[in-house]
Amino acid sequence: MLQAILTLLPLDDFVDTPTAMMTPVIPRDASRIFGEFQRECDSAEGREVQIEQIERFAFYDGARTGFAIVQTDERRLYDNIILKKGGHPAEVSFPRHYTRGLLQSCSPFGPR
């Protein structure tokens, strides 16, 4: 899912850490998912992306102020990430119907 999101919403390249994950209570519980997210972010951006680890309640505060939330049926612990969205390069364009559908699917009120 993360890979698909990053193809449409690239990360902000004007900040040092454009992603954040919750610091795990037991580090070994999250090492696999952290590695997966790191590889997916690096691959999508074509560079090494810094993923910040933040305290649990700071993560919740960041999630509360987010622009969009994507909920999946994933059940793994620590499978949450905050992304700081950047701009699309000028050469990238998407068909109007494609972006319109994406925005509608993110709306909590359904299609407009």
C-alpha positions in Angstrom: 0.0 0.0 0.0 2.8 2.4 0.9 4.4 2.0 -2.5 1.1 2.9 -4.3 0.6 6.0 -2.2 4.2 7.2 -2.8 3.7 7.0 -6.6 0.9 9.5 -6.3 2.1 11.6 -3.4 5.9 12.0 -3.3 7.7 12.9 -0.1 8.7 16.4 0.8 12.4 16.8 -0.2 12.8 20.1 1.6 12.8 18.6 5.1 15.4 16.3 6.7 12.8 13.7 7.8 9.8 13.4 5.6 8.5 10.3 7.3 7.8 9.3 10.9 7.1 6.1 12.7 6.2 5.4 16.3 9.1 4.3 18.5 8.3 0.7 19.4 8.0 -0.3 23.1 9.8 -3.6 22.3 12.2 -2.8 19.4 12.3 -6.4 17.9 8.5 -6.2 17.3 8.9 -3.6 14.7 12.3 -4.3 13.0 10.7 -6.1 10.0 8.1 -3.5 9.2 10.6 -0.6 9.7 12.9 -2.3 7.2 10.0 -2.8 4.7 9.0 0.9 5.0 12.6 2.0 4.6 13.1 0.0 1.4 9.7 1.2 -0.1 10.4 4.8 0.7 14.0 4.7 -0.7 12.8 2.9 -3.8 9.9 5.3 -4.5 12.1 8.4 -3.9 15.2 7.2 -5.6 17.3 8.2 -2.6 17.8 7.3 1.0 14.9 8.7 3.0 15.2 9.4 6.7 12.5 7.9 8.8 12.2 9.6 12.2 11.1 7.5 15.2 8.9 9.5 17.5 7.3 8.8 20.9 3.9 7.2 20.9 1.8 10.2 22.0 3.7 12.6 19.7 2.9 10.1 16.9 -0.8 10.2 17.8 -0.7 14.1 17.8 0.9 14.1 14.4 -1.7 11.6 13.0 -4.5 13.8 14.4 -3.3 16.8 12.4 -2.9 14.8 9.1 -4.4 15.9 5.8 -5.5 12.4 4.8 -5.6 9.0 6.6 -5.5 5.7 4.7 -6.9 2.8 6.7 -6.2 -0.8 5.6 -7.0 -4.2 7.1 -3.3 -4.6 8.0 -2.9 -6.2 11.5 0.8 -6.0 12.1 2.0 -3.9 15.1 3.7 -0.6 14.2 2.4 -0.7 10.7 1.7 3.1 10.8 3.7 5.8 9.1 3.3 9.6 8.8 4.3 11.0 5.4 5.1 14.7 4.7 3.9 15.2 1.2 6.0 17.1 -1.3 5.1 18.5 -4.7 5.0 16.6 -8.0 7.8 17.3 -10.5 6.6 19.4 -13.4 6.9 16.5 -15.9 4.5 14.2 -14.0 0.9 14.5 -14.9 -2.1 12.4 -14.2 -5.4 12.1 -16.1 -8.1 14.3 -14.5 -10.4 11.3 -13.9 -7.6 9.5 -12.0 -6.8 12.2 -9.5 -10.5 13.0 -9.1 -11.2 9.4 -8.1 -8.3 9.4 -5.7 -9.6 12.5 -3.9 -13.1 11.0 -3.8 -11.9 7.8 -2.3 -10.1 9.7 0.5 -13.2 11.6 1.4 -15.0 10.4 4.6 -18.3 11.6 3.0 -18.0 9.4 -0.1 -18.2 10.5 -3.8 -19.2 14.1 -4.5 
